[in-house]
Amino acid sequence: MTPGLLIAAPASGTGKTTVMLGLLRALSQDGVSVQPFKCGPDYIDPAFHRAACGRASFNLDSWAMDAGLIDAIAAQSAGADLVLAEGSMGLFDGVARPGATGNGASADLARRMGWPVVLVLDASGQAQSAAATALGFKSFDPGLNFAGVILNRVASPRHESLIRKGMEAMGIAVLGALPRRGELVLPERHLGLVQAMEHPDLERALTDYAAFVRQHVDLGAIRDCARGAAAQGAGRLPDPPAQTIAMASDAAFSFIYPHLIEGWRRAGSRVLPFSPLADEAPAEEADLVWLPGGYPELHAGAIAAAGTFLSGLVRHAQTRPVHGECGGYMVLGQSLIDKHGQAHRMAGLLGLETSYARRKMHLGYRNARLLAPVGTIAGGTCLRGHEFHYSTIVAHDDEPLAEVTDANGDAVAETGSRRGLVSGSFFHMIAPVS
C-alpha cells in the first residue's frame, strides 16, 4: 500500500489547509506523485487538492462509508509515491453514535489506514505550553502513530526556540515551524472556502504556499514519516443511478462527491456535464438529470433568466427522472428568495419555496430510507449522507422522498420531496447502505 500521512489539527482554523496545499504543491514540484484525500464530508477542499498536485482527491468518511467502500476509495492511490490526507475539524472530533466504521473522526481513518499523524498546531499566544497540547494528542489514542507537529503562526525566532524546547522535553518531533503570514489566507464564504474554480489567482497562491512550506518545513522528514497498512479487503464504488447522466456543473452546481462520479464512470455510465449558468440545457440523450448542490442562492437571478436551461429541465422531467441535492433541490422548486429578500422563479417542478434571507445553519450526518426510487436507486434503499446549508424551507406541498434521521437516530423534518419523476433533498448522498 502507498505510504501516507494524515495532516490534522486540534481544531478548525489552525491553518491545516494552507499546510496541506503547500505540501502537495512543493512535493509535486520535487517530482513526487502525491495522492490527496479529504477526511469527512467536504465538497470544496478536494478541488483545491487537485489543483495543487494534479491528482483527483477523494473523500473518506468513517461514519458514512463501510469498510469495502473505504478500501475501494483508498485504492485510488495506486501508482502514487505518497498519500496525504487532510483531516476535518479536530483530530478526534466526530459524532456520539458511531456509523459504518467509526464516528466520523479523522483519527478513525488514520488508525485504519496506518497513516501517522502530523499535527498542525497554532502556536499563537503560547510557548512551552504548546507541548502540553501536542502531548495530549499524542497520548489520547495509543492506537495512533503520532509523527510530530508543524508549528503555525510562530511570532519570532525566540518564540520558535521556546516551543521547540518544550517539544524536545516531551519527545515530540517538530517537522516545521511556519512564521505568521496574514496574507496567506484563502477567501471564505458561508459554506467554507471560496471554490477553487472561483479563486482569482489560484496558481499564484499555490506557488506561494509551496515556497512558504518549502522554506519552513522539512520535506524529507515528512516523507520519511509516511507509513501505510495493507488493504483490509476488497470493495467497490457506488453504482450509478442511470446509464447516461446529465450533470449540472459550474460555480452554482459543484457539490458532488468525487468517488460517486468515479464509481458511475467505472460502471460504464456516461456523465455529461452542462452549465445552467451558461444557459445550457441537459443533454437530450440523458436518462437522468442530476443537479448537485452548490451556490444557487448567489446566482438566483442568472438561473431564473436561464430559459434554455429551465425549459430543457422541464422537458426532460416529462419522461425521465430529475434529481436535485441541496442547492439543486432548491432550483427544482417554485422560487428561491435571495439574501435581499427578492424571490426568483425557479423550475417549478416541485412545490418547494426556499429562502436564503431566512438563514439558519443545518449541519450534520443523515440516514435516509428512500420512499421512492431516484433513477435506478430503488425505493427502500438506505443512504448515508450529509447536510450543510443555511437556506430554509418557506413552503412545500409534495410527498416526502425519504424517512430521514440524524446521526443520533432522531427524525429530521427535511425529508426531501418527490412529484412525478422529479425528486430532491437537502442531504447529499455519500453512499448506499447494504
Secondary structure as GFF3:
##gff-version 3
##sequence-region A 1 434
A	DSSP	beta_strand	4	8	.	.	.	ID=ss1
A	DSSP	alpha_helix	16	29	.	.	.	ID=ss2
A	DSSP	beta_strand	34	39	.	.	.	ID=ss3
A	DSSP	alpha_helix	45	53	.	.	.	ID=ss4
A	DSSP	beta_strand	58	60	.	.	.	ID=ss5
A	DSSP	alpha_helix	67	74	.	.	.	ID=ss6
A	DSSP	three_ten_helix	75	77	.	.	.	ID=ss7
A	DSSP	beta_strand	82	86	.	.	.	ID=ss8
A	DSSP	alpha_helix	106	113	.	.	.	ID=ss9
A	DSSP	beta_strand	117	122	.	.	.	ID=ss10
A	DSSP	alpha_helix	130	140	.	.	.	ID=ss11
A	DSSP	beta_strand	146	154	.	.	.	ID=ss12
A	DSSP	alpha_helix	157	169	.	.	.	ID=ss13
A	DSSP	beta_strand	174	179	.	.	.	ID=ss14
A	DSSP	beta_strand	188	189	.	.	.	ID=ss15
A	DSSP	beta_strand	192	193	.	.	.	ID=ss16
A	DSSP	three_ten_helix	196	198	.	.	.	ID=ss17
A	DSSP	alpha_helix	202	216	.	.	.	ID=ss18
A	DSSP	alpha_helix	219	225	.	.	.	ID=ss19
A	DSSP	beta_strand	244	248	.	.	.	ID=ss20
A	DSSP	alpha_helix	258	266	.	.	.	ID=ss21
A	DSSP	beta_strand	270	274	.	.	.	ID=ss22
A	DSSP	beta_strand	288	291	.	.	.	ID=ss23
A	DSSP	three_ten_helix	296	298	.	.	.	ID=ss24
A	DSSP	alpha_helix	300	304	.	.	.	ID=ss25
A	DSSP	alpha_helix	307	317	.	.	.	ID=ss26
A	DSSP	beta_strand	322	325	.	.	.	ID=ss27
A	DSSP	alpha_helix	327	331	.	.	.	ID=ss28
A	DSSP	beta_strand	335	337	.	.	.	ID=ss29
A	DSSP	beta_strand	343	345	.	.	.	ID=ss30
A	DSSP	beta_strand	353	355	.	.	.	ID=ss31
A	DSSP	beta_strand	362	370	.	.	.	ID=ss32
A	DSSP	beta_strand	382	389	.	.	.	ID=ss33
A	DSSP	beta_strand	392	395	.	.	.	ID=ss34
A	DSSP	beta_strand	402	406	.	.	.	ID=ss35
A	DSSP	beta_strand	417	419	.	.	.	ID=ss36
A	DSSP	beta_strand	422	425	.	.	.	ID=ss37
A	DSSP	beta_strand	428	433	.	.	.	ID=ss38
###
